Amino acid sequence: MPHPTKLSEAEITKELAAAPGWARHGDKIGRQFQFKDFVTAWSFMAGSALVAERLGHHPEWFNVYHTVKIELSTHDAGGLTLLDFELARAMTAIAAPLLG
């Protein structure tokens, strides 16, 4: 897999616009999902883990009961890369049917 490159400010702005619900915090993007219960939150995390493993890009996340807080950054690139936004969009898609 090629080494990801850090995005420019303009690229970050464009990618963030295509990732609704995600917010930038310095060199990271983050989001919080609140599900109906712990099992649903865990299901979301399991599905997200499979995508993260396929991408070779793993989230910083925190789970308490039905809430999952996520931060994404590509540490070896020194900031945000396309991998962060690809994983963010995949996580949003995984969460969508579970939030209903």
Residue pairs with C-beta under 8 A, 6 or more apart in sequence:
1 56
3 76
3 77
4 57
4 74
4 76
4 77
4 81
4 82
4 83
5 77
5 81
6 74
6 77
6 78
6 79
6 80
6 81
7 15
7 79
7 80
7 81
7 82
12 24
12 80
15 80
15 82
15 85
16 22
16 23
16 24
16 29
16 85
18 85
18 89
19 29
19 85
19 88
19 89
19 92
20 92
21 31
21 92
22 29
22 30
22 31
22 88
22 92
23 29
23 30
23 31
24 80
25 71
27 73
27 78
27 79
27 80
28 60
28 71
28 72
28 73
28 80
28 84
29 71
29 72
29 73
29 80
29 84
29 85
29 88
30 69
30 70
30 71
30 72
31 69
31 70
31 88
31 91
31 92
32 67
32 68
32 69
32 70
33 41
33 44
33 67
33 68
33 70
33 91
33 95
33 99
34 66
34 67
35 41
35 44
35 66
35 67
35 68
35 95
35 98
35 99
36 66
37 65
37 66
38 65
38 66
40 66
40 98
41 63
41 65
41 66
41 67
41 68
42 63
43 98
44 68
44 91
44 94
44 95
44 98
45 61
45 63
45 68
47 94
48 59
48 87
48 90
48 91
48 94
51 87
51 90
51 91
51 94
52 58
52 59
52 87
55 83
55 86
55 87
57 72
57 74
57 83
57 84
57 86
57 87
59 70
59 71
59 72
59 87
59 91
60 70
60 71
60 72
60 73
61 68
61 69
61 70
61 71
62 68
62 69
63 69
70 91
72 80
72 84
72 87
72 88
73 79
73 80
73 84
74 80
74 81
74 83
74 84
